[in-house]
Amino acid sequence: MLIAIDIGNSSVSIGFFMPKGLFVQKVDTHPLLSQGEYLALINKFIREKNIDKTAEGIIISSVVPGHTRVFQKATERLISRRAIILNRETKTGLTLDVRNPEKVGPDRIANAVAAYELYKCPVAVADFGTATTVSVVGRGAVFLGGTIMPGIGLMNESLARGTSLLFQVPLRPPGSALGKNTTANIQSGLFYGTAGAVEKIIGKIEEEIGFRLKIVVTGGYGALVSSVLKKRHKLKPYLTLEGLEIIYKRNADA
């Protein structure tokens, strides 16, 4: 069994890779808990899923630096081996053709690794999470860059906080792009606006690089946005964890 942990800005995904499949537990990123509390949560999940095999290793991707060490110490109490922390020194199989490669988010690296490994062709990963990101891998597993914009949840909160008459709405696509009340208007802007922006961005990137990209969708809001995307795409809810599994195997004997 491999334990892969993706620490995001809003939630932490803990994946258990077993011969019979992938099991995932999600916990809120905030507030930060103690090592003992995270260890208890992981052990509870292991019991609930009847996972009785000892973990062979642990790999962690984190965009919340203050959480990384706590999860590292908590999970290392399960096994004697040190956890792999995904960073610029980790062997990923990607070439980072960007300025300041050390600043590329580890979640985006894991996404890129998984998408390219799955489809063996140039890909654009649209990750709809706290932020909405597009990460592009070209031929030969070269990470070319991408874009970052506010996620649907952040935009929803920002509208409510920054205006006098607007409010937060349930995060689900409306039945029509043409909203007939304020709630539907906001939902349309959030979902159709985000989907349209990402499709426009990917189209523009394809013009600039001169070849087409396979589109892979992931992230906490990925399934919701997938329903309003016009471009053909593959929905992979646990793409980041799948990338971590691949990266772990490439580093396990290093």
Sequence and secondary structure as in RCSB ss.txt:
>XXXX:A:sequence
MLIAIDIGNSSVSIGFFMPKGLFVQKVDTHPLLSQGEYLALINKFIREKNIDKTAEGIIISSVVPGHTRVFQKAT
ERLISRRAIILNRETKTGLTLDVRNPEKVGPDRIANAVAAYELYKCPVAVADFGTATTVSVVGRGAVFLGGTIMP
GIGLMNESLARGTSLLFQVPLRPPGSALGKNTTANIQSGLFYGTAGAVEKIIGKIEEEIGFRLKIVVTGGYGALV
SSVLKKRHKLKPYLTLEGLEIIYKRNADA
>XXXX:A:secstr
 EEEEEE SSEEEEEEEETTEEEEEEEES S   HHHHHHHHHHHHHHTT  S   EEEEEES HHHHHHHHHHH
HTTSSS  EE STTS  S EE SSSGGGS HHHHHHHHHHHHHH S EEEEEESSEEEEEEEETTTEEEEEEEEE
 HHHHHHHHHHH SS     SS  S SS SSHHHHHHHHHHHHHHHHHHHHHHHHHHHHTS  EEEEESTTHHHH
HTT  S  EE TTHHHHHHHHHHHHHTT 
